[in-house]
Amino acid sequence: MAEANASEMNNMKDAGVSTPRIYAMLANQVGGYENVNYTLRDMYNKISRRRHPVLGVLQALFWCDGRSQLDYEVFGDVLAFDATYKKNKLCPVVVFFGVNNHNQTVIFGSALVTDESKEVYVWLLQQLLTVMKEKTLVSVITDGFPSIKFAIEAVFPNAHHRLCAWHLIQNATSNVGNPKFTFMFKKCMLRDYKISVFEQKWFEIVEEFGVAEKN
């Protein structure tokens, strides 16, 4: 891209205009897409390099297909992912998934990574956002890994980030060490309570087991 085009693109991006819309507007200025000597992908790459000018070569591979894109379009308001599905120590597998209207797991994409740094996770989420036509998320559920937390805040700043139920239960088990507490904690967390009922039950559990001061 010429510097003038890149500068105009950056200004519109900062103003909140989507990348496909910017591409259409720039194409309109020169009389149509056939007169544009760069692609939409070039624009995404330019934006990525602007955000991370010293990123270098990433040790990651991202994949999804048409079915994944369709599932994300319909069910992609909530995304869950982590890198705990490891086939070997060199290449952790990151799986991006959600739940459909039949309570079935649907895969939105997957990745192989050799580096679980902040930059890699930012790159992965940017690829997901690109191939999903920039549809943003409402909520993201992860294991709380610091690099993942940073990437979510960078790419999906308006999304609600929450820890998954499994990790919360593991934390409760290891920190309190009381099977009865774990059972009641799990029941309180997973049941479909109204907010007022949940708060009442939660405070009763905290008081009964004396864990109010635990961090």
Residue pairs with C-beta under 8 A, 6 or more apart in sequence:
1 9
1 38
1 42
1 43
1 46
5 26
5 38
6 46
8 26
9 22
9 26
9 43
9 46
9 47
10 47
10 50
12 21
12 22
12 25
13 19
13 22
13 47
17 25
18 134
19 40
19 43
19 44
19 47
19 134
20 40
20 133
20 134
22 43
23 36
23 40
23 43
26 36
27 33
27 35
27 36
30 36
44 126
44 130
48 55
48 123
48 126
49 55
51 122
51 126
52 119
52 122
52 123
55 119
55 123
58 115
58 119
58 120
58 123
59 113
59 114
59 115
59 120
60 111
60 112
60 113
60 114
60 115
60 120
60 123
60 124
61 111
61 112
61 113
62 109
62 110
62 111
62 124
62 127
62 128
63 109
63 110
63 111
64 96
64 108
64 109
64 110
64 128
64 131
68 106
68 107
68 108
68 109
69 131
69 132
69 133
71 98
71 100
71 106
71 107
71 108
72 98
72 108
72 109
72 132
72 135
73 132
73 133
73 135
74 100
75 98
75 99
75 100
75 101
75 106
76 98
76 108
76 132
76 135
76 137
77 98
77 137
77 138
77 139
78 98
78 99
78 137
78 138
78 139
78 140
78 141
79 96
79 97
79 98
79 108
79 137
79 139
79 140
79 141
80 96
80 97
80 98
80 140
80 141
80 142
80 164
81 94
81 95
81 96
81 97
81 140
81 142
81 148
82 94
82 95
82 142
82 143
82 145
82 148
82 164
83 92
83 93
83 94
83 113
83 116
83 145
83 148
84 92
84 143
85 92
85 93
85 94
85 95
86 92
86 93
87 93
90 114
91 112
91 113
91 114
92 112
92 113
92 116
93 110
93 111
93 112
94 110
94 111
94 112
94 113
94 124
95 107
95 110
96 107
96 108
96 109
96 110
96 111
96 128
97 105
97 106
97 107
97 108
98 105
98 106
98 108
99 105
99 106
100 106
108 128
108 132
109 127
109 128
109 131
111 124
113 120
113 124
116 145
116 147
117 147
118 146
118 147
118 150
118 151
120 147
121 147
121 148
121 150
121 151
122 150
122 151
122 154
122 155
124 151
125 151
125 152
125 154
125 155
125 156
126 155
129 135
129 136
129 155
129 156
136 156
136 158
136 159
137 156
137 159
138 159
138 160
139 159
139 160
139 161
139 162
140 152
140 156
140 159
140 160
140 161
140 162
141 162
141 163
141 164
142 148
142 149
142 152
142 161
142 163
142 164
143 163
143 164
143 167
144 163
144 167
149 161
152 159
152 161
153 161
165 189
165 190
168 189
169 182
169 185
169 186
169 189
172 181
172 182
172 185
172 186
173 182
175 214
176 182
176 185
176 209
176 211
176 214
178 209
180 209
181 205
181 209
181 211
184 205
185 205
188 198
188 201
188 202
188 205
193 201
206 212
